[in-house]
């Protein structure tokens, strides 16, 4: 088996991909740092793991739904010049949350499964402020990728319900929401924006 290659793996199945990596590189030392939000303290832990001395190949897996900008900046130097025999694998569902400087340093491997048609779980004919509040409460820790799927579902279900005035302004609002998520806007803020826009367009 060839030496592992540092890379970004797009996946939402962290555990199964980690198991595959362990099987593919049984002679390597494997460290995993897992978090919902990858913070600067996690980046510091990764740098410490990389500085350990060893004659074996080392794979440091960093898996998170979201990597904060400050943590990514702390990782930049060691990703650019990793110690001998140290390889980094970043696992996350969406590359849009990673800095361009990191994406340019690592190859990207897409391991996301087939995309199912997203559903919101809401009755769009009864959507009101109470339903919006509950939607935001249930999704207070949602990541950008899932938020984008939810925006897509809300748009489709609103159109199918026939209960909303689907004009250019509303359609543009959905498209702009996806762009805001790609640029790193907080998902709950974007979802609240979409929900309020829908309420304004109730027939």
N, CA, C and O of each residue as an XYZ file, in Angstrom:
812
protein
N       0.850     -1.193      0.000
C       0.000      0.000      0.000
C       0.890      1.248      0.000
O       1.811      1.358      0.810
N       0.613      2.181     -0.906
C       1.376      3.424     -0.960
C       1.145      4.235      0.310
O       0.186      4.009      1.047
N       2.053      5.189      0.547
C       1.894      6.080      1.696
C       0.621      6.896      1.521
O       0.247      7.224      0.395
N      -0.041      7.225      2.613
C      -1.261      8.041      2.519
C      -0.963      9.419      1.957
O       0.165      9.906      2.029
N      -1.985     10.034      1.400
C      -1.853     11.369      0.829
C      -2.734     12.347      1.600
O      -3.909     12.074      1.846
N      -2.161     13.479      1.978
C      -2.975     14.504      2.639
C      -4.071     14.958      1.692
O      -3.832     15.153      0.500
N      -5.285     15.127      2.230
C      -6.399     15.480      1.351
C      -7.605     15.941      2.154
O      -7.647     15.818      3.378
N      -8.575     16.470      1.439
C      -9.882     16.812      1.989
C     -10.858     15.744      1.500
O     -10.904     15.439      0.309
N     -11.632     15.181      2.416
C     -12.663     14.215      2.028
C     -14.026     14.824      2.350
O     -14.318     15.133      3.505
N     -14.842     14.990      1.337
C     -16.205     15.497      1.538
C     -17.106     14.308      1.870
O     -17.336     13.438      1.030
N     -17.607     14.283      3.094
C     -18.448     13.174      3.534
C     -19.267     13.605      4.733
O     -18.884     14.525      5.456
N     -20.392     12.944      4.945
C     -21.134     13.127      6.186
C     -21.173     11.813      6.962
O     -21.931     11.668      7.920
N     -20.337     10.848      6.531
C     -20.224      9.550      7.211
C     -18.815      9.415      7.775
O     -18.022      8.593      7.315
N     -18.520     10.232      8.774
C     -17.153     10.300      9.307
C     -16.644      8.949      9.800
O     -15.529      8.544      9.471
N     -17.467      8.250     10.594
C     -16.999      7.012     11.211
C     -16.653      5.940     10.184
O     -15.622      5.278     10.298
N     -17.513      5.766      9.181
C     -17.267      4.714      8.192
C     -16.034      5.028      7.346
O     -15.276      4.122      7.001
N     -15.827      6.306      7.008
C     -14.639      6.673      6.229
C     -13.376      6.478      7.067
O     -12.352      6.038      6.544
N     -13.435      6.798      8.352
C     -12.288      6.575      9.244
C     -11.945      5.092      9.322
O     -10.772      4.718      9.329
N     -12.963      4.258      9.381
C     -12.725      2.811      9.418
C     -12.036      2.342      8.140
O     -11.144      1.495      8.187
N     -12.447      2.890      7.006
C     -11.813      2.524      5.732
C     -10.348      2.946      5.703
O      -9.490      2.203      5.228
N     -10.066      4.145      6.215
C      -8.686      4.639      6.241
C      -7.825      3.727      7.113
O      -6.698      3.396      6.745
N      -8.358      3.322      8.274
C      -7.619      2.426      9.168
C      -7.317      1.081      8.493
O      -6.241      0.517      8.688
N      -8.267      0.568      7.699
C      -8.055     -0.698      6.985
C      -7.046     -0.532      5.857
O      -6.238     -1.423      5.595
N      -7.102      0.632      5.184
C      -6.195      0.862      4.053
C      -4.750      1.060      4.495
O      -3.823      0.724      3.757
N      -4.553      1.605      5.698
C      -3.195      1.906      6.162
C      -2.974      1.306      7.554
O      -2.817      2.036      8.532
N      -2.962     -0.036      7.636
C      -2.862     -0.694      8.948
C      -1.527     -0.452      9.655
O      -1.445     -0.586     10.876
N      -0.492     -0.102      8.910
C       0.825      0.110      9.520
C       1.009      1.545     10.018
O       2.003      1.850     10.676
N       0.075      2.405      9.713
C       0.202      3.811     10.094
C      -0.395      4.077     11.468
O      -1.325      3.395     11.898
N       0.154      5.079     12.152
C      -0.465      5.578     13.365
C      -1.569      6.554     12.955
O      -1.344      7.459     12.152
N      -2.740      6.362     13.507
C      -3.872      7.206     13.126
C      -4.409      7.930     14.352
O      -4.735      7.315     15.367
N      -4.495      9.259     14.234
C      -5.086     10.089     15.278
C      -6.315     10.767     14.685
O      -6.309     11.184     13.527
N      -7.348     10.868     15.477
C      -8.559     11.539     14.995
C      -8.985     12.616     15.982
O      -9.047     12.382     17.189
N      -9.272     13.780     15.462
C      -9.823     14.879     16.251
C     -11.178     15.217     15.636
O     -11.256     15.663     14.492
N     -12.237     15.002     16.401
C     -13.593     15.122     15.875
C     -14.352     16.199     16.644
O     -14.256     16.276     17.869
N     -15.098     17.023     15.933
C     -15.868     18.091     16.582
C     -17.009     18.519     15.679
O     -16.935     18.372     14.459
N     -18.069     19.053     16.284
C     -19.120     19.682     15.478
C     -18.550     20.948     14.839
O     -18.613     21.131     13.623
N     -17.991     21.819     15.687
C     -17.305     23.026     15.232
C     -15.826     22.877     15.571
O     -15.467     22.741     16.740
N     -14.968     22.903     14.553
C     -13.528     22.740     14.749
C     -12.952     24.089     15.147
O     -12.899     25.018     14.341
N     -12.515     24.188     16.413
C     -12.092     25.458     16.992
C     -10.573     25.546     17.071
O      -9.869     24.602     16.712
N     -10.073     26.686     17.542
C      -8.628     26.895     17.600
C      -7.953     25.902     18.538
O      -6.809     25.515     18.300
N      -8.645     25.477     19.609
C      -8.036     24.489     20.498
C      -7.884     23.133     19.817
O      -6.941     22.397     20.109
N      -8.798     22.797     18.917
C      -8.652     21.557     18.153
C      -7.470     21.658     17.194
O      -6.722     20.698     17.011
N      -7.313     22.837     16.584
C      -6.169     23.048     15.690
C      -4.856     22.930     16.472
O      -3.885     22.352     15.983
N      -4.836     23.484     17.689
C      -3.639     23.376     18.518
C      -3.320     21.933     18.846
O      -2.152     21.542     18.852
N      -4.347     21.132     19.121
C      -4.142     19.711     19.393
C      -3.576     18.996     18.170
O      -2.711     18.130     18.301
N      -4.063     19.356     16.979
C      -3.565     18.750     15.746
C      -2.090     19.075     15.524
O      -1.317     18.210     15.113
N      -1.703     20.314     15.794
C      -0.298     20.711     15.641
C       0.578     19.924     16.609
O       1.677     19.506     16.245
N       0.105     19.717     17.837
C       0.876     18.940     18.814
C       1.024     17.494     18.369
O       2.106     16.918     18.476
N      -0.058     16.904     17.870
C       0.010     15.520     17.390
C       1.018     15.389     16.251
O       1.745     14.399     16.158
N       1.050     16.401     15.388
C       1.960     16.352     14.242
C       3.420     16.466     14.663
O       4.308     15.995     13.952
N       3.674     17.078     15.798
C       5.061     17.308     16.236
C       5.642     16.132     17.006
O       6.830     16.134     17.331
N       4.818     15.122     17.305
C       5.329     13.943     18.005
C       6.337     13.212     17.131
O       6.189     13.174     15.910
N       7.348     12.640     17.743
C       8.372     11.912     16.979
C       7.956     10.452     16.807
O       7.483      9.810     17.745
N       8.140      9.950     15.604
C       7.795      8.556     15.305
C       8.444      8.165     13.986
O       8.620      8.998     13.098
N       8.802      6.884     13.866
C       9.353      6.379     12.611
C       8.259      5.880     11.679
O       8.523      5.568     10.517
N       7.031      5.804     12.184
C       5.924      5.293     11.376
C       5.193      6.445     10.679
O       5.234      7.595     11.117
N       4.527      6.093      9.583
C       3.665      7.069      8.921
C       2.532      7.438      9.884
O       1.982      6.577     10.570
N       2.197      8.722      9.925
C       1.138      9.184     10.809
C       0.041      9.868     10.005
O       0.319     10.716      9.157
N      -1.198      9.498     10.275
C      -2.351     10.128      9.630
C      -3.141     10.840     10.718
O      -3.580     10.219     11.686
N      -3.318     12.141     10.554
C      -4.087     12.930     11.509
C      -5.395     13.322     10.832
O      -5.411     14.119      9.894
N      -6.482     12.753     11.318
C      -7.799     12.986     10.726
C      -8.512     14.081     11.510
O      -8.681     13.975     12.725
N      -8.922     15.115     10.819
C      -9.655     16.222     11.420
C     -11.065     16.206     10.828
O     -11.247     16.543      9.658
N     -12.047     15.824     11.613
C     -13.407     15.709     11.084
C     -14.336     16.667     11.823
O     -14.356     16.702     13.053
N     -15.097     17.437     11.067
C     -15.996     18.423     11.673
C     -17.070     18.828     10.673
O     -16.857     18.790      9.461
N     -18.229     19.216     11.201
C     -19.272     19.759     10.345
C     -18.871     21.139      9.847
O     -19.227     21.543      8.740
N     -18.112     21.867     10.692
C     -17.688     23.216     10.319
C     -16.309     23.506     10.909
O     -16.056     23.221     12.079
N     -15.424     24.071     10.095
C     -14.099     24.493     10.540
C     -14.105     26.016     10.676
O     -14.338     26.723      9.696
N     -13.851     26.525     11.881
C     -13.840     27.973     12.054
C     -12.633     28.579     11.328
O     -11.603     27.930     11.147
N     -12.789     29.820     10.927
C     -11.728     30.495     10.173
C     -10.444     30.593     10.985
O      -9.358     30.365     10.453
N     -10.555     30.929     12.270
C      -9.350     31.086     13.095
C      -8.608     29.758     13.249
O      -7.378     29.734     13.290
N      -9.358     28.650     13.335
C      -8.719     27.334     13.429
C      -8.023     26.980     12.117
O      -6.921     26.432     12.122
N      -8.664     27.291     11.004
C      -8.051     27.004      9.704
C      -6.755     27.798      9.523
O      -5.764     27.281      9.008
N      -6.778     29.045      9.950
C      -5.565     29.863      9.823
C      -4.420     29.292     10.654
O      -3.258     29.377     10.257
N      -4.746     28.711     11.805
C      -3.709     28.102     12.642
C      -3.131     26.851     11.984
O      -1.977     26.496     12.224
N      -3.937     26.183     11.152
C      -3.482     24.955     10.490
C      -2.675     25.214      9.211
O      -1.971     24.327      8.729
N      -2.779     26.420      8.670
C      -2.214     26.693      7.342
C      -0.748     26.298      7.212
O      -0.380     25.600      6.267
N       0.082     26.729      8.134
C       1.522     26.500      8.009
C       1.861     25.016      8.039
O       2.670     24.542      7.241
N       1.236     24.276      8.970
C       1.573     22.862      9.083
C       0.995     22.046      7.932
O       1.536     20.998      7.582
N      -0.092     22.518      7.347
C      -0.614     21.841      6.150
C       0.308     22.091      4.954
O       0.476     21.227      4.094
N       0.893     23.271      4.915
C       1.792     23.612      3.814
C       3.132     22.889      3.943
O       3.704     22.448      2.946
N       3.626     22.771      5.173
C       4.914     22.118      5.408
C       4.776     21.120      6.557
O       5.275     21.378      7.652
N       4.106     19.984      6.330
C       3.922     19.014      7.416
C       5.243     18.327      7.768
O       6.118     18.187      6.914
N       5.385     17.901      9.016
C       6.583     17.142      9.391
C       6.698     15.865      8.556
O       5.721     15.399      7.969
N       7.889     15.320      8.516
C       8.147     14.095      7.746
C       7.221     12.966      8.212
O       7.045     12.741      9.410
N       6.649     12.280      7.258
C       5.770     11.128      7.474
C       4.445     11.487      8.158
O       3.761     10.608      8.682
N       4.088     12.755      8.155
C       2.799     13.166      8.723
C       1.852     13.566      7.597
O       2.222     14.332      6.707
N       0.638     13.048      7.642
C      -0.355     13.306      6.593
C      -1.658     13.739      7.256
O      -2.086     13.147      8.247
N      -2.278     14.763      6.708
C      -3.528     15.287      7.250
C      -4.693     14.921      6.334
O      -4.593     15.012      5.111
N      -5.794     14.508      6.949
C      -7.040     14.292      6.212
C      -8.128     15.111      6.899
O      -8.455     14.876      8.062
N      -8.683     16.073      6.168
C      -9.781     16.892      6.682
C     -11.085     16.329      6.140
O     -11.246     16.176      4.930
N     -12.013     16.021      7.033
C     -13.313     15.488      6.618
C     -14.408     16.467      7.005
O     -14.487     16.897      8.156
N     -15.244     16.815      6.050
C     -16.333     17.764      6.275
C     -17.375     17.574      5.168
O     -17.020     17.099      4.089
N     -18.642     17.924      5.393
C     -19.656     17.706      4.358
C     -19.582     18.668      3.181
O     -20.075     18.353      2.098
N     -18.971     19.845      3.374
C     -18.964     20.848      2.307
C     -17.637     21.591      2.271
O     -17.146     22.058      3.299
N     -17.060     21.695      1.076
C     -15.781     22.399      0.956
C     -15.967     23.917      0.989
O     -14.990     24.654      1.122
N     -17.214     24.391      0.868
C     -17.447     25.835      0.852
C     -17.061     26.487      2.174
O     -16.776     27.684      2.218
N     -17.050     25.696      3.262
C     -16.671     26.243      4.552
C     -15.178     26.283      4.793
O     -14.732     26.777      5.828
N     -14.392     25.769      3.852
C     -12.937     25.764      3.990
C     -12.327     26.940      3.239
O     -12.805     27.325      2.171
N     -11.275     27.503      3.804
C     -10.605     28.640      3.172
C     -10.005     28.243      1.829
O      -9.505     27.127      1.687
N     -10.044     29.138      0.839
C      -9.414     28.845     -0.454
C      -7.943     28.453     -0.316
O      -7.443     27.634     -1.086
N      -7.250     29.038      0.664
C      -5.833     28.712      0.859
C      -5.640     27.271      1.306
O      -4.608     26.668      1.011
N      -6.609     26.714      2.007
C      -6.528     25.299      2.393
C      -6.946     24.416      1.237
O      -6.312     23.393      0.975
N      -8.014     24.800      0.538
C      -8.459     23.983     -0.600
C      -7.385     23.887     -1.677
O      -7.293     22.881     -2.380
N      -6.574     24.934     -1.806
C      -5.537     24.923     -2.849
C      -4.348     24.047     -2.471
O      -3.559     23.670     -3.337
N      -4.210     23.717     -1.187
C      -3.065     22.920     -0.742
C      -3.340     21.421     -0.751
O      -2.406     20.619     -0.773
N      -4.613     21.040     -0.735
C      -4.969     19.628     -0.602
C      -5.897     19.199     -1.735
O      -6.736     19.973     -2.196
N      -5.733     17.957     -2.172
C      -6.663     17.427     -3.162
C      -8.007     17.178     -2.477
O      -8.058     16.930     -1.272
N      -9.077     17.244     -3.236
C     -10.426     17.068     -2.692
C     -11.010     15.767     -3.232
O     -11.038     15.529     -4.440
N     -11.471     14.939     -2.311
C     -12.093     13.662     -2.679
C     -13.545     13.690     -2.239
O     -13.835     13.862     -1.055
N     -14.449     13.523     -3.176
C     -15.881     13.586     -2.869
C     -16.392     12.188     -2.518
O     -16.448     11.297     -3.366
N     -16.763     12.021     -1.247
C     -17.311     10.747     -0.788
C     -18.751     10.906     -0.304
O     -19.257     10.079      0.454
N     -19.391     11.961     -0.742
C     -20.790     12.169     -0.371
C     -21.671     11.182     -1.134
O     -21.441     10.918     -2.314
N     -22.668     10.648     -0.463
C     -23.573      9.719     -1.121
C     -24.536     10.444     -2.041
O     -24.548     11.674     -2.092
N     -25.349      9.678     -2.774
C     -26.337     10.310     -3.659
C     -27.244     11.239     -2.862
O     -27.701     10.897     -1.771
N     -27.494     12.401     -3.416
C     -28.298     13.392     -2.719
C     -29.778     13.062     -2.837
O     -30.327     12.976     -3.936
N     -30.412     12.877     -1.683
C     -31.850     12.647     -1.672
C     -32.576     13.990     -1.752
O     -32.062     15.023     -1.324
N     -33.764     13.943     -2.304
C     -34.542     15.179     -2.395
C     -34.881     15.652     -0.980
O     -35.547     14.932     -0.238
N     -34.428     16.865     -0.592
C     -34.641     17.317      0.782
C     -36.108     17.625      1.067
O     -36.854     18.031      0.176
N     -36.509     17.427      2.310
C     -37.858     17.781      2.754
C     -37.738     18.600      4.037
O     -36.815     18.399      4.826
N     -38.668     19.516      4.238
C     -38.600     20.382      5.421
C     -39.306     19.781      6.631
O     -38.980     20.109      7.772
N     -40.269     18.905      6.381
C     -41.049     18.345      7.478
C     -42.142     19.281      7.963
O     -42.781     19.017      8.981
N     -42.362     20.379      7.237
C     -43.372     21.369      7.625
C     -44.640     21.221      6.790
O     -44.604     20.738      5.658
N     -45.749     21.641      7.363
C     -46.991     21.782      6.601
C     -47.026     23.231      6.121
O     -47.371     24.129      6.888
N     -46.675     23.462      4.868
C     -46.540     24.825      4.364
C     -47.878     25.561      4.317
O     -47.907     26.789      4.242
N     -48.983     24.818      4.360
C     -50.292     25.474      4.370
C     -50.614     26.056      5.745
O     -51.521     26.878      5.875
N     -49.872     25.630      6.772
C     -50.112     26.116      8.136
C     -48.891     26.841      8.694
O     -48.781     27.043      9.903
N     -47.989     27.226      7.822
C     -46.743     27.857      8.266
C     -47.032     29.241      8.847
O     -47.620     30.090      8.177
N     -46.615     29.464     10.104
C     -46.812     30.755     10.760
C     -45.599     31.060     11.632
O     -44.604     30.337     11.584
N     -45.674     32.135     12.434
C     -44.536     32.514     13.275
C     -44.164     31.413     14.265
O     -42.986     31.193     14.545
N     -45.174     30.725     14.791
C     -44.903     29.630     15.714
C     -44.132     28.500     15.054
O     -43.206     27.937     15.637
N     -44.531     28.174     13.817
C     -43.835     27.115     13.078
C     -42.413     27.546     12.734
O     -41.489     26.733     12.753
N     -42.245     28.839     12.418
C     -40.906     29.347     12.126
C     -40.022     29.265     13.366
O     -38.867     28.848     13.280
N     -40.560     29.660     14.515
C     -39.793     29.578     15.761
C     -39.344     28.142     16.035
O     -38.195     27.900     16.407
N     -40.262     27.196     15.847
C     -39.929     25.790     16.101
C     -38.891     25.286     15.095
O     -38.005     24.509     15.450
N     -39.004     25.728     13.847
C     -38.022     25.357     12.821
C     -36.628     25.833     13.217
O     -35.656     25.086     13.108
N     -36.536     27.077     13.676
C     -35.241     27.638     14.070
C     -34.708     26.949     15.322
O     -33.503     26.730     15.442
N     -35.589     26.609     16.247
C     -35.155     25.931     17.470
C     -34.581     24.551     17.156
O     -33.542     24.161     17.688
N     -35.272     23.823     16.284
C     -34.824     22.474     15.949
C     -33.526     22.481     15.149
O     -32.776     21.505     15.164
N     -33.264     23.584     14.451
C     -32.090     23.645     13.578
C     -31.062     24.667     14.060
O     -30.321     25.236     13.258
N     -31.021     24.896     15.370
C     -30.106     25.921     15.890
C     -28.632     25.564     15.696
O     -27.776     26.447     15.740
N     -28.322     24.274     15.482
C     -26.928     23.858     15.275
C     -26.710     23.275     13.878
O     -25.758     22.529     13.650
N     -27.584     23.615     12.965
C     -27.489     23.070     11.608
C     -26.250     23.620     10.902
O     -25.855     24.762     11.135
N     -25.636     22.804     10.038
C     -24.480     23.269      9.272
C     -24.952     23.872      7.952
O     -26.123     23.762      7.586
N     -24.018     24.512      7.242
C     -24.372     25.255      6.030
C     -24.939     24.348      4.945
O     -25.882     24.730      4.251
N     -24.378     23.155      4.790
C     -24.852     22.257      3.730
C     -26.297     21.841      3.981
O     -27.124     21.880      3.070
N     -26.599     21.447      5.208
C     -27.965     21.018      5.510
C     -28.926     22.200      5.475
O     -30.092     22.049      5.108
N     -28.436     23.370      5.855
C     -29.279     24.560      5.766
C     -29.632     24.859      4.314
O     -30.764     25.240      4.014
N     -28.667     24.688      3.411
C     -28.934     24.908      1.984
C     -29.979     23.910      1.473
O     -30.858     24.271      0.690
N     -29.879     22.650      1.922
C     -30.885     21.652      1.543
C     -32.265     22.049      2.068
O     -33.275     21.873      1.386
N     -32.293     22.586      3.286
C     -33.566     22.986      3.880
C     -34.170     24.172      3.140
O     -35.383     24.219      2.937
N     -33.344     25.128      2.736
C     -33.836     26.260      1.945
C     -34.426     25.756      0.627
O     -35.482     26.214      0.192
N     -33.732     24.812      0.004
C     -34.230     24.231     -1.252
C     -35.578     23.555     -1.041
O     -36.482     23.690     -1.866
N     -35.714     22.822      0.072
C     -36.969     22.148      0.376
C     -38.091     23.149      0.624
O     -39.208     22.964      0.140
N     -37.799     24.213      1.377
C     -38.814     25.234      1.652
C     -39.303     25.886      0.364
O     -40.499     26.125      0.195
N     -38.379     26.169     -0.535
C     -38.750     26.793     -1.802
C     -39.680     25.886     -2.606
O     -40.717     26.317     -3.109
N     -39.282     24.624     -2.713
C     -40.077     23.685     -3.516
C     -41.457     23.453     -2.901
O     -42.464     23.442     -3.608
N     -41.496     23.267     -1.583
C     -42.766     22.977     -0.926
C     -43.686     24.203     -0.914
O     -44.908     24.070     -0.991
N     -43.088     25.397     -0.816
C     -43.912     26.604     -0.877
C     -44.574     26.750     -2.242
O     -45.742     27.127     -2.334
N     -43.827     26.450     -3.299
C     -44.388     26.527     -4.653
C     -45.493     25.499     -4.841
O     -46.536     25.800     -5.422
N     -45.262     24.281     -4.348
C     -46.241     23.207     -4.527
C     -47.524     23.447     -3.729
O     -48.595     22.984     -4.120
N     -47.413     24.174     -2.604
C     -48.586     24.391     -1.750
C     -49.598     25.356     -2.364
O     -50.791     25.267     -2.076
N     -49.128     26.280     -3.210
C     -50.009     27.269     -3.801
C     -50.471     28.340     -2.825
O     -51.388     29.104     -3.127
N     -49.837     28.398     -1.649
C     -50.266     29.343     -0.612
C     -49.416     30.614     -0.563
O     -49.605     31.458      0.313
N     -48.489     30.746     -1.501
C     -47.560     31.876     -1.448
C     -47.481     32.558     -2.807
O     -47.612     31.911     -3.846
N     -47.265     33.871     -2.788
C     -47.105     34.627     -4.025
C     -45.656     34.451     -4.489
O     -44.754     35.119     -3.985
N     -45.440     33.555     -5.444
C     -44.092     33.219     -5.890
C     -43.639     34.194     -6.975
O     -43.624     33.855     -8.158
N     -43.273     35.400     -6.564
C     -42.804     36.400     -7.519
C     -41.277     36.368     -7.609
O     -40.622     35.592     -6.914
N     -40.720     37.216     -8.469
C     -39.264     37.236     -8.677
C     -38.512     37.570     -7.394
O     -37.420     37.058     -7.151
N     -39.109     38.432     -6.578
C     -38.451     38.836     -5.336
C     -38.263     37.653     -4.391
O     -37.207     37.513     -3.774
N     -39.284     36.798     -4.275
C     -39.189     35.640     -3.397
C     -38.203     34.616     -3.941
O     -37.409     34.047     -3.193
N     -38.260     34.387     -5.244
C     -37.332     33.430     -5.855
C     -35.886     33.899     -5.695
O     -34.995     33.093     -5.429
N     -35.658     35.195     -5.858
C     -34.315     35.742     -5.688
C     -33.868     35.616     -4.231
O     -32.683     35.430     -3.956
N     -34.815     35.716     -3.305
C     -34.488     35.580     -1.888
C     -33.970     34.180     -1.578
O     -33.029     34.019     -0.800
N     -34.585     33.168     -2.188
C     -34.097     31.797     -2.005
C     -32.674     31.655     -2.557
O     -31.798     31.091     -1.900
N     -32.457     32.168     -3.757
C     -31.133     32.066     -4.379
C     -30.085     32.816     -3.563
O     -28.963     32.341     -3.392
N     -30.462     33.998     -3.057
C     -29.531     34.787     -2.262
C     -29.198     34.083     -0.946
O     -28.081     34.198     -0.442
N     -30.160     33.363     -0.397
C     -29.923     32.632      0.846
C     -28.848     31.563      0.656
O     -28.000     31.375      1.527
N     -28.881     30.869     -0.469
C     -27.854     29.868     -0.756
C     -26.489     30.534     -0.889
O     -25.485     30.004     -0.412
N     -26.453     31.693     -1.536
C     -25.181     32.416     -1.679
C     -24.642     32.861     -0.311
O     -23.441     32.785     -0.051
N     -25.546     33.322      0.552
C     -25.122     33.744      1.886
C     -24.533     32.580      2.675
O     -23.544     32.747      3.388
N     -25.136     31.406      2.548
C     -24.603     30.223      3.230
C     -23.227     29.857      2.686
O     -22.335     29.493      3.452
N     -23.048     29.951      1.380
C     -21.746     29.669      0.770
C     -20.677     30.643      1.260
O     -19.501     30.291      1.344
N     -21.096     31.879      1.585
C     -20.134     32.888      2.039
C     -19.892     32.836      3.545
O     -19.106     33.615      4.082
N     -20.580     31.905      4.227
C     -20.320     31.728      5.652
C     -21.287     32.405      6.594
O     -21.016     32.477      7.792
N     -22.408     32.904      6.098
C     -23.394     33.516      7.000
C     -23.959     32.455      7.946
O     -24.087     31.295      7.552
N     -24.298     32.822      9.180
C     -24.851     31.851     10.138
C     -26.125     31.205      9.585
O     -27.046     31.916      9.182
N     -26.193     29.878      9.561
C     -27.366     29.201      8.993
C     -28.691     29.611      9.630
O     -29.690     29.761      8.927
N     -28.714     29.796     10.968
C     -29.979     30.164     11.618
C     -30.446     31.545     11.161
O     -31.644     31.773     10.993
N     -29.500     32.464     10.962
C     -29.855     33.786     10.441
C     -30.476     33.662      9.046
O     -31.482     34.307      8.749
N     -29.873     32.836      8.197
C     -30.376     32.670      6.827
C     -31.761     32.031      6.840
O     -32.649     32.454      6.100
N     -31.945     31.011      7.680
C     -33.247     30.348      7.756
C     -34.331     31.289      8.273
O     -35.464     31.254      7.792
N     -33.992     32.130      9.250
C     -34.981     33.087      9.756
C     -35.352     34.090      8.670
O     -36.508     34.498      8.557
N     -34.378     34.476      7.886
C     -34.602     35.421      6.781
C     -35.564     34.819      5.753
O     -36.492     35.484      5.291
N     -35.328     33.557      5.405
C     -36.191     32.867      4.444
C     -37.602     32.715      5.011
O     -38.590     32.963      4.318
N     -37.686     32.305      6.280
C     -38.997     32.111      6.893
C     -39.822     33.373      6.943
O     -41.016     33.349      6.644
N     -39.194     34.486      7.321
C     -39.914     35.752      7.378
C     -40.361     36.203      5.989
O     -41.444     36.765      5.826
N     -39.518     35.949      4.995
C     -39.882     36.307      3.613
C     -41.110     35.510      3.159
O     -41.999     36.045      2.496
N     -41.145     34.231      3.524
C     -42.291     33.399      3.169
C     -43.561     33.915      3.837
O     -44.619     33.973      3.211
N     -43.453     34.287      5.104
C     -44.630     34.790      5.818
C     -45.171     36.062      5.187
O     -46.380     36.295      5.197
N     -44.290     36.885      4.641
C     -44.718     38.110      3.956
C     -45.475     37.813      2.668
O     -46.253     38.635      2.184
N     -45.231     36.619      2.120
C     -45.822     36.284      0.817
C     -47.009     35.319      0.931
O     -47.461     34.755     -0.065
N     -47.509     35.137      2.170
C     -48.689     34.271      2.339
C     -49.888     34.906      1.624
O     -50.106     36.116      1.684
N     -50.647     34.054      0.954
C     -51.874     34.534      0.294
C     -52.980     34.750      1.322
O     -54.087     35.151      0.963
